[in-house]
Amino acid sequence: MSSTLSPVPAAAPAFLLLLALVNSFAGAADFQCPSAKFGQYEDPVQCDKFYECDEGRATPKLCPDGLVFDPLNRKVNKCDQPFNVDCGDRIELQAPKSNHLCPRKNGYFAHPDAAVCNVFYNCIEGEATEITCPSGLHFDEYTGTCVWPDSAGRSGCGEADTMKLKDGFSCPKDAQASPHGQTVAHPVYAHPQDCQKFYVCLNGVTPREQGCAVGEVYNEETQKCDSPENVPGCEDYYKNDPRFKELYTDSDGDGKIDFGKKRVFHS
């Protein structure tokens, strides 16, 4: 939301400041209180300006810089974050009081570097607190929250190093669905070369390499760690491991290896 009001330069002549003050009182003089009772009412053109009416007399007020007036708010303090208020045709705002991290003194604002989409600032009276979104999410200025990148709709976001592992794996763009058709929050994928390893994509976007316990391999069908004999292509994963020599022997002479009959681990 942009302002159509111009800030008064710091070195402006005194008569300009006086003129601004006169205009403010003129606006109050033009505003007609709806009733003789006490109440707060929005300015018709400026979203962060309102009037306190007491016995029919209007006193102009401004919300803290960055907040806007919500006439539907039932609280005594009706100034709120812009994303919580429908300003309608009240598109004007007071001149911003900004600094490096806070475009206005109050509110939630994106990182000044447009490529940094997962970090934002909570500004309170010009004091900025840095906040990092949960892994895989981007900050959305229109809602003041962290959302999925597609919902945020921000462009030019730099892909963090954490989005790709050293072996080159990155999480697939297409969401993984459960058998019931629901999106899986943290999908799991088999390692293409190592039966014991697998990948977990936190929030669907941030990869982490994980591994099954020694003696087991990852079963992509059940998405769980399992015995090698239950995973086609991984039956012989531990065959050359001396710790599992007895697992791959035919100790009872039936012509078959002893899968499932004993699990021997030599430390």
Secondary structure, DSSP 8 states (H G I E B T S, - for coil): ----S----TT--HHHHHHHHHHHHHHHHH---SSSS-EEEE-SSBTTEEEEEETTEEEEEE--TT-EE-TT--SS--EE-GGG---TT--B-------SS-SSSSEEEE-SSTT--SEEEEEETTEEEEEE-STT-EEETTTTEEE-HHHHT--S----GGGS-TTS----SS--B-TTS-B-SS-EEE-SS-TTEEEEEETTTEEEEEE--TT-EEETTTTEEE-GGGSTT-TTTTTT-GGGGGGGS-TTSSSS--TTT------
